Amino acid sequence: MLFTFGPSAGGYFTGAAYEGVQLLPWIGEKLGFLFEWLFGFTDPHLIAFPITALGAVGAALGLVPNFSAAGWIDGNAIAVFTAIGMCWSGYLSTHTAMLDTLGYRRLTSKAILAHTIGGFVAGIVAHWTYVLFTL
């Protein structure tokens, strides 16, 4: 959230929730063509969801009300957020605990990498499925 939203409406930092520097939207503007084609994102702020979801899907869900209030979100974005969120929800802790219990802790990084790729693929499939059904 700190890297998604800018200062308050007056242009000052007051310490209120959702204030910060707009680093992720800046990156979203630079790579917008890629995110628009892969996920159908129409606003550069929307890349904050998948990036935040890599760490915590619950925190990423906290972005959605502000996205909605600002008018940046549509049905496609909800489909993509749902696909990515369902795939990545708890996966960091799950793989570590599961593979440690099974005695294969050395495979944790490979499992997390595969699951990360799976989340991106789920988002892409959700976008193109949404496009197909809305034609």
DSSP file (Angstrom, degrees, kcal/mol; ACC not computed):
  #  RESIDUE AA STRUCTURE BP1 BP2  ACC     N-H-->O    O-->H-N    N-H-->O    O-->H-N    TCO  KAPPA ALPHA  PHI   PSI    X-CA   Y-CA   Z-CA
    1    1 A M    >>        0   0    0      0, 0.0     4,-1.7     0, 0.0     3,-1.2   0.000 360.0 360.0 360.0 -34.8    0.0    0.0    0.0
    2    2 A L  T 34  +     0   0    0      1,-0.3    19,-2.2     2,-0.2    21,-0.2   0.829 360.0  42.5 -62.7 -32.3    2.9    2.3    0.8
    3    3 A F  T 34 S+     0   0    0     17,-0.2    21,-2.7    19,-0.1    -1,-0.3   0.337 113.7  54.1 -96.2   6.5    4.2    1.9   -2.8
    4    4 A T  T <4 S+     0   0    0     -3,-1.2     2,-0.3    18,-0.2    -2,-0.2   0.838  99.5  47.9-106.9 -48.1    0.7    2.2   -4.4
    5    5 A F     <  -     0   0    0     -4,-1.7    18,-0.2     1,-0.1    -1,-0.1  -0.674  69.6-137.5-103.9 153.9   -1.0    5.4   -3.3
    6    6 A G        -     0   0    0     -2,-0.3    14,-0.7     1,-0.2    15,-0.2   0.008  43.1 -55.3 -90.9-162.1    0.4    8.9   -3.2
    7    7 A P  S    S-     0   0    0      0, 0.0    -1,-0.2     0, 0.0     6,-0.2  -0.071  73.1 -70.6 -69.8 177.0    0.0   11.7   -0.6
    8    8 A S    >   -     0   0    0      4,-2.3     3,-2.3     1,-0.1    10,-0.0  -0.021  58.1 -88.4 -62.8 174.3   -3.3   13.0    0.7
    9    9 A A  T 3  S+     0   0    0      1,-0.3    -1,-0.1     2,-0.1    -3,-0.0   0.799 129.0  56.1 -58.1 -30.8   -5.6   15.1   -1.5
   10   10 A G  T 3  S-     0   0    0      2,-0.2    -1,-0.3     1,-0.0     3,-0.1   0.510 119.0-110.0 -80.1  -3.7   -3.8   18.3   -0.3
   11   11 A G  S <  S+     0   0    0     -3,-2.3     2,-0.3     1,-0.3    -2,-0.1   0.541  82.0 114.9  88.2   7.1   -0.4   16.9   -1.5
   12   12 A Y        -     0   0    0     -5,-0.0    -4,-2.3     2,-0.0     2,-0.7  -0.765  68.7-121.0-109.6 155.2    0.9   16.4    2.0
   13   13 A F        +     0   0    0     -2,-0.3    -7,-0.0    -6,-0.2     6,-0.0  -0.865  33.6 168.8 -94.2 116.9    1.9   13.3    3.9
   14   14 A T        -     0   0    0     -2,-0.7    -1,-0.1     2,-0.1     3,-0.1   0.506  54.2-108.8-105.2  -7.9   -0.2   13.2    7.1
   15   15 A G  S    S+     0   0    0      1,-0.3     3,-0.1     2,-0.0    -2,-0.1   0.506  70.5 145.0  88.9   5.4    0.5    9.6    8.2
   16   16 A A    >   -     0   0    0      1,-0.1     3,-1.2     2,-0.1    -1,-0.3  -0.284  59.8 -81.2 -72.8 161.6   -3.0    8.5    7.3
   17   17 A A  T 3  S+     0   0    0      1,-0.2    -1,-0.1    -3,-0.1     3,-0.1  -0.281 112.9  24.8 -60.5 148.6   -3.6    5.0    5.9
   18   18 A Y  T 3  S+     0   0    0      1,-0.3     2,-0.4    -3,-0.1    -1,-0.2   0.605  89.2 128.4  70.8  16.1   -3.0    4.5    2.2
   19   19 A E    <   +     0   0    0     -3,-1.2     2,-0.3   -15,-0.0    -1,-0.3  -0.792  28.8  96.9 -97.6 146.1   -0.5    7.3    1.9
   20   20 A G  S    S-     0   0    0    -14,-0.7     2,-0.4    -2,-0.4   -17,-0.2  -0.938  72.0 -46.4 175.6-150.8    2.9    6.7    0.3
   21   21 A V        -     0   0    0    -19,-2.2     2,-1.6    -2,-0.3     3,-0.4  -0.896  44.7-125.7-112.6 144.3    4.8    7.0   -2.9
   22   22 A Q     >  +     0   0    0     -2,-0.4     4,-1.2     1,-0.2   -18,-0.2  -0.387  58.7 136.8 -90.5  60.2    3.4    5.8   -6.2
   23   23 A L  H  >  +     0   0    0     -2,-1.6     4,-2.3     2,-0.2    -1,-0.2   0.939  70.0  49.1 -70.5 -48.0    6.2    3.5   -7.2
   24   24 A L  H  > S+     0   0    0    -21,-2.7     4,-2.8    -3,-0.4   -20,-0.2   0.905 110.5  49.4 -64.3 -42.4    4.1    0.6   -8.4
   25   25 A P  H  > S+     0   0    0      0, 0.0     4,-2.1     0, 0.0    -1,-0.2   0.877 109.6  53.8 -62.5 -33.9    1.8    2.8  -10.6
   26   26 A W  H  X S+     0   0    0     -4,-1.2     4,-1.7     2,-0.2    -2,-0.2   0.932 111.3  44.1 -63.3 -45.1    5.0    4.3  -12.1
   27   27 A I  H  X S+     0   0    0     -4,-2.3     4,-2.4     1,-0.2    -1,-0.2   0.903 111.2  56.0 -63.8 -40.9    6.2    0.8  -13.0
   28   28 A G  H  < S+     0   0    0     -4,-2.8    -2,-0.2     1,-0.2    -1,-0.2   0.848 105.8  50.6 -60.4 -35.3    2.8    0.0  -14.2
   29   29 A E  H >< S+     0   0    0     -4,-2.1     3,-0.7     2,-0.2     4,-0.3   0.903 111.6  47.4 -68.0 -40.6    2.9    2.9  -16.6
   30   30 A K  H 3< S+     0   0    0     -4,-1.7    -2,-0.2     1,-0.2     3,-0.2   0.857 125.9  29.2 -68.9 -35.6    6.3    1.9  -18.0
   31   31 A L  T >X S+     0   0    0     -4,-2.4     4,-2.0     1,-0.1     3,-0.9   0.100  84.2 120.6-111.0  20.2    5.2   -1.8  -18.4
   32   32 A G  H <>  +     0   0    0     -3,-0.7     4,-2.7     1,-0.3     5,-0.3   0.839  68.7  59.7 -55.9 -38.6    1.5   -1.1  -19.1
   33   33 A F  H 3> S+     0   0    0     -4,-0.3     4,-1.7    -3,-0.2    -1,-0.3   0.882 108.6  45.6 -58.1 -38.2    1.5   -2.7  -22.5
   34   34 A L  H <> S+     0   0    0     -3,-0.9     4,-2.8     2,-0.2     5,-0.3   0.936 115.1  44.7 -71.1 -48.0    2.6   -6.0  -20.9
   35   35 A F  H  X>S+     0   0    0     -4,-2.0     4,-2.0     1,-0.2     6,-1.4   0.828 112.9  52.5 -68.6 -30.6    0.1   -5.9  -18.0
   36   36 A E  H  X5S+     0   0    0     -4,-2.7     4,-0.9     4,-0.3    -1,-0.2   0.914 114.3  41.7 -69.5 -41.8   -2.7   -4.8  -20.3
   37   37 A W  H  <5S+     0   0    0     -4,-1.7    -2,-0.2    -5,-0.3    -3,-0.2   0.927 122.8  38.0 -71.6 -44.6   -2.1   -7.7  -22.7
   38   38 A L  H  <5S+     0   0    0     -4,-2.8    90,-0.2    -5,-0.2    89,-0.2   0.934 138.7   9.9 -72.8 -46.4   -1.5  -10.4  -20.1
   39   39 A F  H  <5S-     0   0    0     -4,-2.0    -3,-0.2    -5,-0.3    41,-0.2   0.538  92.6-119.4-115.1 -10.7   -4.1   -9.4  -17.5
   40   40 A G     << +     0   0    0     -4,-0.9     2,-0.3    -5,-0.8    -4,-0.3   0.697  48.8 169.3  77.1  18.8   -6.2   -6.7  -19.1
   41   41 A F        -     0   0    0     -6,-1.4    -1,-0.2     1,-0.2    -2,-0.1  -0.495  18.0-174.6 -68.9 127.0   -5.3   -4.1  -16.5
   42   42 A T        +     0   0    0     30,-0.3    -1,-0.2    -2,-0.3    31,-0.1   0.495  68.4  51.4-101.0  -6.7   -6.6   -0.7  -17.7
   43   43 A D  S >  S-     0   0    0     29,-0.2     3,-1.4     1,-0.1     4,-0.3  -0.995  76.4-134.3-131.9 138.3   -5.0    1.3  -14.8
   44   44 A P  G >  S+     0   0    0      0, 0.0     3,-1.0     0, 0.0   -16,-0.2   0.713 101.1  68.5 -66.0 -19.3   -1.3    1.2  -13.7
   45   45 A H  G >  S+     0   0    0      1,-0.2     3,-2.0     2,-0.1     4,-0.3   0.785  83.1  75.1 -66.5 -26.0   -2.4    1.0  -10.0
   46   46 A L  G X  S+     0   0    0     -3,-1.4     3,-1.3     1,-0.3    -1,-0.2   0.699  76.6  73.4 -66.1 -19.4   -3.8   -2.5  -10.6
   47   47 A I  G <> S+     0   0    0     -3,-1.0     4,-1.7    -4,-0.3    -1,-0.3   0.692  80.6  76.7 -67.4 -14.1   -0.3   -4.1  -10.7
   48   48 A A  H <> S+     0   0    0     -3,-2.0     4,-2.6     1,-0.2     5,-0.3   0.831  85.6  62.0 -63.6 -31.3   -0.2   -3.6   -6.9
   49   49 A F  H <> S+     0   0    0     -3,-1.3     4,-2.9    -4,-0.3     5,-0.2   0.979 107.3  38.5 -63.1 -56.9   -2.5   -6.5   -6.4
   50   50 A P  H  > S+     0   0    0      0, 0.0     4,-1.1     0, 0.0    -1,-0.2   0.881 118.3  50.0 -63.9 -33.9   -0.3   -9.3   -7.8
   51   51 A I  H  < S+     0   0    0     -4,-1.7     4,-0.5     2,-0.2     3,-0.3   0.922 115.4  42.4 -69.0 -41.8    2.8   -7.8   -6.4
   52   52 A T  H >X S+     0   0    0     -4,-2.6     4,-2.5     1,-0.2     3,-1.4   0.878 108.5  60.6 -68.6 -37.5    1.3   -7.5   -2.9
   53   53 A A  H 3< S+     0   0    0     -4,-2.9     4,-0.3    -5,-0.3    -1,-0.2   0.747  88.9  71.4 -64.8 -23.4   -0.3  -10.9   -3.2
   54   54 A L  T 3< S+     0   0    0     -4,-1.1    -1,-0.3    -3,-0.3    -2,-0.2   0.870 113.3  27.9 -57.7 -34.5    3.2  -12.5   -3.6
   55   55 A G  T <4 S-     0   0    0     -3,-1.4     2,-0.3    -4,-0.5    -2,-0.2   0.868 142.2  -6.4 -92.4 -44.9    3.7  -11.7    0.1
   56   56 A A     X  -     0   0    0     -4,-2.5     4,-1.8     1,-0.1    -1,-0.3  -0.848  46.4-160.6-159.2 115.0    0.1  -11.8    1.5
   57   57 A V  H  > S+     0   0    0     -4,-0.3     4,-2.4    -2,-0.3     5,-0.2   0.859  96.5  59.5 -65.5 -35.2   -3.1  -12.1   -0.4
   58   58 A G  H  > S+     0   0    0      1,-0.2     4,-0.9     2,-0.2    -1,-0.2   0.907 106.3  46.7 -60.1 -41.7   -5.0  -10.7    2.6
   59   59 A A  H >4 S+     0   0    0      1,-0.2     3,-0.5     2,-0.2     4,-0.4   0.893 110.3  53.6 -66.3 -39.1   -3.0   -7.5    2.3
   60   60 A A  H >X S+     0   0    0     -4,-1.8     3,-1.6     1,-0.2     4,-0.6   0.879 103.0  57.1 -63.1 -37.4   -3.6   -7.4   -1.4
   61   61 A L  H >< S+     0   0    0     -4,-2.4     3,-0.7     1,-0.3    -1,-0.2   0.789  95.0  67.0 -64.1 -26.2   -7.4   -7.7   -0.8
   62   62 A G  T << S+     0   0    0     -4,-0.9     4,-0.4    -3,-0.5    -1,-0.3   0.676  94.8  58.4 -66.7 -16.7   -7.1   -4.5    1.3
   63   63 A L  T <> S+     0   0    0     -3,-1.6     4,-2.1    -4,-0.4     3,-0.5   0.774  87.7  76.7 -79.2 -28.0   -6.3   -2.6   -1.9
   64   64 A V  H <X S+     0   0    0     -3,-0.7     4,-2.7    -4,-0.6     5,-0.2   0.857  87.4  54.6 -59.8 -44.2   -9.5   -3.6   -3.6
   65   65 A P  H  > S+     0   0    0      0, 0.0     4,-2.5     0, 0.0    -1,-0.2   0.904 111.8  45.8 -58.6 -38.8  -11.9   -1.2   -1.9
   66   66 A N  H  > S+     0   0    0     -3,-0.5     4,-2.0    -4,-0.4    -2,-0.2   0.894 111.4  52.0 -69.6 -38.5   -9.7    1.8   -2.8
   67   67 A F  H  X>S+     0   0    0     -4,-2.1     5,-2.4     2,-0.2     6,-0.7   0.917 112.6  46.4 -59.8 -42.8   -9.4    0.5   -6.4
   68   68 A S  H ><5S+     0   0    0     -4,-2.7     3,-1.1     1,-0.2    -2,-0.2   0.922 110.7  51.1 -66.8 -45.1  -13.2    0.3   -6.5
   69   69 A A  H 3<5S+     0   0    0     -4,-2.5    -1,-0.2     1,-0.3    -2,-0.2   0.834 110.7  49.7 -62.4 -32.5  -13.7    3.8   -5.0
   70   70 A A  H 3<5S-     0   0    0     -4,-2.0    -1,-0.3    -5,-0.2    -2,-0.2   0.564 113.5-119.5 -83.2  -8.4  -11.3    5.3   -7.5
   71   71 A G  T <<5S+     0   0    0     -3,-1.1    -3,-0.2    -4,-0.5    -2,-0.1   0.732  78.5 122.0  78.9  22.6  -13.1    3.6  -10.4
   72   72 A W      < +     0   0    0     -5,-2.4     2,-0.3    -6,-0.2   -30,-0.3   0.568  53.6  78.9 -91.2 -10.3  -10.0    1.6  -11.5
   73   73 A I        +     0   0    0     -6,-0.7     2,-0.2    -5,-0.1   -32,-0.0  -0.757  49.9 167.8-110.2 146.2  -11.5   -1.9  -11.2
   74   74 A D     >  -     0   0    0     -2,-0.3     4,-2.0     1,-0.0     5,-0.2  -0.771  53.9 -80.7-138.7-175.8  -13.8   -3.8  -13.5
   75   75 A G  H  > S+     0   0    0     -2,-0.2     4,-2.2     1,-0.2     5,-0.1   0.862 126.2  54.6 -60.8 -37.1  -15.1   -7.3  -13.9
   76   76 A N  H  > S+     0   0    0      2,-0.2     4,-2.5     1,-0.2    -1,-0.2   0.935 107.4  49.3 -62.4 -46.6  -11.9   -8.4  -15.7
   77   77 A A  H  > S+     0   0    0      1,-0.2     4,-3.1     2,-0.2     5,-0.2   0.892 109.6  52.2 -61.7 -39.4   -9.7   -7.2  -12.8
   78   78 A I  H  X S+     0   0    0     -4,-2.0     4,-2.4     2,-0.2    -1,-0.2   0.912 109.9  49.2 -62.1 -42.1  -11.9   -9.0  -10.3
   79   79 A A  H  X S+     0   0    0     -4,-2.2     4,-2.2     2,-0.2    -2,-0.2   0.922 114.4  44.7 -62.7 -44.3  -11.5  -12.2  -12.3
   80   80 A V  H  X S+     0   0    0     -4,-2.5     4,-2.6     2,-0.2     5,-0.3   0.927 113.5  49.8 -66.6 -44.9   -7.7  -11.9  -12.5
   81   81 A F  H  X S+     0   0    0     -4,-3.1     4,-2.9     1,-0.2     5,-0.2   0.898 111.5  49.9 -61.0 -40.3   -7.4  -10.9   -8.8
   82   82 A T  H  X S+     0   0    0     -4,-2.4     4,-2.6    -5,-0.2     5,-0.2   0.930 111.8  47.3 -64.2 -45.8   -9.5  -13.9   -7.8
   83   83 A A  H  X S+     0   0    0     -4,-2.2     4,-1.6     2,-0.2    -2,-0.2   0.941 117.6  41.2 -62.5 -48.0   -7.5  -16.3   -9.9
   84   84 A I  H  X S+     0   0    0     -4,-2.6     4,-2.6     1,-0.2     5,-0.2   0.933 115.9  50.3 -66.0 -45.4   -4.2  -15.0   -8.6
   85   85 A G  H  X S+     0   0    0     -4,-2.9     4,-1.4    -5,-0.3    -2,-0.2   0.888 110.2  48.8 -61.9 -41.2   -5.4  -14.7   -5.0
   86   86 A M  H  < S+     0   0    0     -4,-2.6    -1,-0.2    -5,-0.2    -2,-0.2   0.863 114.5  46.4 -67.7 -34.5   -6.8  -18.3   -4.9
   87   87 A C  H  < S+     0   0    0     -4,-1.6    -2,-0.2    -5,-0.2    -1,-0.2   0.893 120.5  36.3 -74.4 -39.2   -3.6  -19.7   -6.3
   88   88 A W  H >< S+     0   0    0     -4,-2.6     3,-1.8    -5,-0.2     2,-0.5   0.525  79.4 127.2 -95.0  -4.9   -1.2  -17.8   -4.1
   89   89 A S  T 3< S-     0   0    0     -4,-1.4   -35,-0.1     1,-0.3   -33,-0.0  -0.358  94.9 -19.5 -60.6 109.7   -3.2  -17.7   -0.8
   90   90 A G  T 3> S+     0   0    0     -2,-0.5     4,-2.3     1,-0.1    -1,-0.3   0.566  93.7 134.2  74.8  10.6   -0.8  -19.0    1.8
   91   91 A Y  H <>  +     0   0    0     -3,-1.8     4,-2.1     1,-0.2     5,-0.3   0.820  64.4  57.4 -69.6 -28.5    1.5  -20.7   -0.6
   92   92 A L  H  > S+     0   0    0     -4,-0.4     4,-1.4     1,-0.2    -1,-0.2   0.956 115.2  36.1 -64.0 -48.2    4.7  -19.5    1.0
   93   93 A S  H  > S+     0   0    0      2,-0.2     4,-2.2     1,-0.2     5,-0.3   0.852 115.1  57.2 -72.6 -34.1    3.9  -21.0    4.4
   94   94 A T  H  X S+     0   0    0     -4,-2.3     4,-2.7     1,-0.2     5,-0.3   0.948 108.2  43.6 -64.1 -50.2    2.3  -24.1    3.0
   95   95 A H  H  X S+     0   0    0     -4,-2.1     4,-2.4     1,-0.2     5,-0.4   0.899 113.7  51.3 -65.0 -40.0    5.2  -25.3    0.9
   96   96 A T  H  X S+     0   0    0     -4,-1.4     4,-1.8    -5,-0.3    -1,-0.2   0.956 116.3  39.1 -62.5 -50.6    7.7  -24.6    3.6
   97   97 A A  H  X S+     0   0    0     -4,-2.2     4,-2.2     2,-0.2    -2,-0.2   0.915 118.0  48.6 -66.7 -43.7    5.8  -26.6    6.3
   98   98 A M  H  X S+     0   0    0     -4,-2.7     4,-2.0    -5,-0.3    -2,-0.2   0.951 115.3  41.5 -64.8 -50.7    4.7  -29.4    4.0
   99   99 A L  H  X>S+     0   0    0     -4,-2.4     5,-3.1    -5,-0.3     4,-0.5   0.826 113.5  53.8 -70.8 -29.9    8.0  -30.1    2.4
  100  100 A D  H ><5S+     0   0    0     -4,-1.8     3,-0.7    -5,-0.4     5,-0.2   0.914 109.5  48.7 -66.2 -42.3    9.8  -29.8    5.8
  101  101 A T  H 3<5S+     0   0    0     -4,-2.2    -2,-0.2     1,-0.2    -1,-0.2   0.873 111.6  49.3 -64.1 -37.9    7.4  -32.3    7.3
  102  102 A L  H 3<5S-     0   0    0     -4,-2.0    -1,-0.2    -5,-0.2    -2,-0.2   0.556 117.7-112.9 -79.4  -7.4    8.0  -34.7    4.3
  103  103 A G  T <<5S+     0   0    0     -3,-0.7    -3,-0.2    -4,-0.5     3,-0.2   0.699  90.3 107.3  84.2  19.6   11.8  -34.4    4.7
  104  104 A Y    > < +     0   0    0     -5,-3.1     3,-2.2    -6,-0.2    -4,-0.2  -0.243  24.9 141.0-122.4  43.5   12.2  -32.6    1.3
  105  105 A R  G >   +     0   0    0      1,-0.3     3,-1.9    -6,-0.3     4,-0.3   0.806  65.7  69.4 -57.4 -29.7   12.9  -29.0    2.5
  106  106 A R  G 3  S+     0   0    0      1,-0.3     4,-0.3    -3,-0.2    -1,-0.3   0.699  94.3  56.9 -64.0 -18.1   15.5  -28.7   -0.3
  107  107 A L  G <> S+     0   0    0     -3,-2.2     4,-2.4     1,-0.2    -1,-0.3   0.436  78.3  96.9 -90.9   0.0   12.7  -28.7   -2.8
  108  108 A T  H <> S+     0   0    0     -3,-1.9     4,-2.7     1,-0.2     5,-0.2   0.914  82.1  48.9 -57.9 -47.6   10.9  -25.7   -1.2
  109  109 A S  H  > S+     0   0    0     -4,-0.3     4,-2.2    -3,-0.3    -1,-0.2   0.882 112.5  48.8 -63.7 -36.9   12.3  -23.1   -3.6
  110  110 A K  H  > S+     0   0    0     -4,-0.3     4,-2.4     2,-0.2    -1,-0.2   0.905 112.1  48.6 -67.9 -40.6   11.4  -25.2   -6.6
  111  111 A A  H  X S+     0   0    0     -4,-2.4     4,-2.3     2,-0.2    -2,-0.2   0.907 112.2  48.4 -65.6 -41.9    7.9  -25.7   -5.3
  112  112 A I  H  X S+     0   0    0     -4,-2.7     4,-2.4    -5,-0.2    -2,-0.2   0.902 111.3  50.4 -65.7 -40.7    7.4  -22.0   -4.6
  113  113 A L  H  X S+     0   0    0     -4,-2.2     4,-2.3    -5,-0.2    -2,-0.2   0.931 111.7  47.6 -62.0 -45.6    8.8  -21.0   -8.1
  114  114 A A  H  X S+     0   0    0     -4,-2.4     4,-2.1     1,-0.2    -2,-0.2   0.903 113.3  48.2 -62.2 -41.0    6.4  -23.5   -9.7
  115  115 A H  H  X S+     0   0    0     -4,-2.3     4,-1.8     2,-0.2    -1,-0.2   0.863 109.3  53.2 -68.9 -36.0    3.5  -22.2   -7.7
  116  116 A T  H  X S+     0   0    0     -4,-2.4     4,-1.8     2,-0.2    -2,-0.2   0.933 109.8  47.4 -63.2 -46.3    4.4  -18.5   -8.5
  117  117 A I  H  X S+     0   0    0     -4,-2.3     4,-2.6     1,-0.2    -2,-0.2   0.897 108.7  56.6 -60.5 -40.3    4.4  -19.3  -12.2
  118  118 A G  H  X S+     0   0    0     -4,-2.1     4,-2.5     1,-0.2    -1,-0.2   0.872 104.4  52.1 -59.7 -38.5    1.0  -21.0  -11.7
  119  119 A G  H  X S+     0   0    0     -4,-1.8     4,-2.1     2,-0.2    -1,-0.2   0.906 110.1  47.6 -65.0 -42.7   -0.5  -17.9  -10.2
  120  120 A F  H  X S+     0   0    0     -4,-1.8     4,-2.2     2,-0.2    -2,-0.2   0.918 112.8  48.9 -63.9 -42.3    0.6  -15.8  -13.1
  121  121 A V  H  X S+     0   0    0     -4,-2.6     4,-2.8     1,-0.2     5,-0.2   0.902 109.0  53.5 -63.7 -40.3   -0.8  -18.4  -15.5
  122  122 A A  H  X S+     0   0    0     -4,-2.5     4,-2.4     1,-0.2    -1,-0.2   0.904 109.3  48.9 -61.0 -41.0   -4.0  -18.4  -13.6
  123  123 A G  H  X S+     0   0    0     -4,-2.1     4,-2.2     2,-0.2    -1,-0.2   0.904 112.2  47.9 -64.4 -41.8   -4.3  -14.6  -13.9
  124  124 A I  H  X S+     0   0    0     -4,-2.2     4,-2.5     2,-0.2     5,-0.2   0.924 113.1  47.7 -65.3 -45.1   -3.6  -14.8  -17.7
  125  125 A V  H  X S+     0   0    0     -4,-2.8     4,-2.3     1,-0.2     5,-0.2   0.899 110.6  52.5 -64.1 -40.2   -6.2  -17.6  -18.2
  126  126 A A  H  X S+     0   0    0     -4,-2.4     4,-2.3    -5,-0.2    -1,-0.2   0.918 110.4  48.7 -61.5 -42.9   -8.7  -15.7  -16.1
  127  127 A H  H  X S+     0   0    0     -4,-2.2     4,-2.5   -89,-0.2    -2,-0.2   0.959 114.6  42.7 -61.7 -51.8   -8.2  -12.5  -18.3
  128  128 A W  H  X S+     0   0    0     -4,-2.5     4,-2.2   -90,-0.2    -1,-0.2   0.818 113.3  52.6 -70.4 -29.2   -8.5  -14.3  -21.6
  129  129 A T  H  X S+     0   0    0     -4,-2.3     4,-2.4    -5,-0.2    -1,-0.2   0.903 109.7  49.8 -67.9 -41.0  -11.5  -16.4  -20.4
  130  130 A Y  H  X S+     0   0    0     -4,-2.3     4,-1.4    -5,-0.2    -2,-0.2   0.925 110.8  49.5 -61.4 -44.6  -13.2  -13.2  -19.3
  131  131 A V  H  < S+     0   0    0     -4,-2.5     4,-0.5     1,-0.2     3,-0.3   0.928 111.0  50.4 -59.7 -45.2  -12.5  -11.6  -22.7
  132  132 A L  H >< S+     0   0    0     -4,-2.2     3,-0.9     1,-0.2    -2,-0.2   0.910 112.5  45.4 -59.7 -44.9  -13.9  -14.7  -24.4
  133  133 A F  H 3< S+     0   0    0     -4,-2.4    -1,-0.2     1,-0.2    -2,-0.2   0.686 111.7  52.1 -76.7 -17.6  -17.1  -14.7  -22.4
  134  134 A T  T 3<        0   0    0     -4,-1.4    -1,-0.2    -3,-0.3    -2,-0.2   0.383 360.0 360.0 -99.9   4.6  -17.7  -11.0  -22.8
  135  135 A L    <         0   0    0     -3,-0.9    -1,-0.2    -4,-0.5    -2,-0.1   0.494 360.0 360.0 -68.2 360.0  -17.4  -10.9  -26.6
